Amino acid sequence: MLNNYNSLAQPMWQNGPAPGAFYNFTGGQTPVQQLPRELTTVGPYGTKHSTASSTTGTSVLGIRYDSGVMLAADTLVSYGSMARYQNIERVFKINKNILLGGSGDFADIQSIKRNIDQKMIEDQCCDDNIEMKPKSLASWMTRVLYNRRSRMNPLYIDVVVGGVDNEGTPYLANVDLRGRSYEDYVVATGFARHLAIPLVREKKPKDRDFTAVEASELIRTCMEVLYYRDTRNISQYTVGVCSVNGCGVEGPFQVNENWTFAETIKGY
């Protein structure tokens, strides 16, 4: 008698998920919305966005002088608190008019750099003698970073964009991970905001811009201070220079270390 009832029962998992999986309520035959590929990952538990950076670069410093801009950053990319990669350039030449310096998650810096390189290739393919200007790149990056932030999937980067336009006017700006941007004669990311910007503003002449020699000396001094005071900094750094005469990245250079003052420091 009992066997007859068992023959009428439906299987427990008929039309249901496999053990350990979840039901997918799609509202009947309504197709599931296809999300952008960057917002989806393969796996049974959906999408997980990164909430912290693994490999990071610290400060970038930019100074505008009378005929161009200079950008400087050390060559360390840290894995957590470990000084893992010590020969990585974080100042890039984009084209003959633009420099880009990046701090934050180095994987995200590489990602945005690939996108920018693709735009440079598209410019070359057009062959119309029109190249991207530094102000245009900074504006484009504000849109990209704000868009990613609005989708709760930000690029964890803080960048400095510098260069000269077709008239030879220097341009220097900072764009952060939320798409906020500002222009000034000195911009910085990371600890350089607190340690280097006050040093540069203190030396600024009231009636004129910096000269190239003054800007170079300030870069050297600030990188030395950052090496002493920022635990994520090392003594090796590169400098990008962009002017009407051309654009390029120089170095690596070494900080002039002098630890004799350490004997006078008490309380640590």
Buried (B, 14 or more C-beta within 10 A) or exposed (E): EEEEEEEEEEEEEEEEEEEEEEEEEEEEEEEEEEEEEEEEEEEEEEEEEEEEBEBBBBBBBBBBBEBBBBBBBBBBBBEEEEEEBEEBBBBBBBBEBBBBBBBBBBBBBEBBBEEBEEBBEEBEEEEEEEBBBBBBBBBBBBEBBBEBBEEEBBBBBBBBBBBBBEEEBBBBBBBBBBBEBEEBBBBBBBBBBEBBBEBBEEBBEEEEBBEBEBBBEBBBBBBBBBBBEBEBBBBBBBBBBBBBEEBEBEBBBEBEEEEEEEEEEEEE
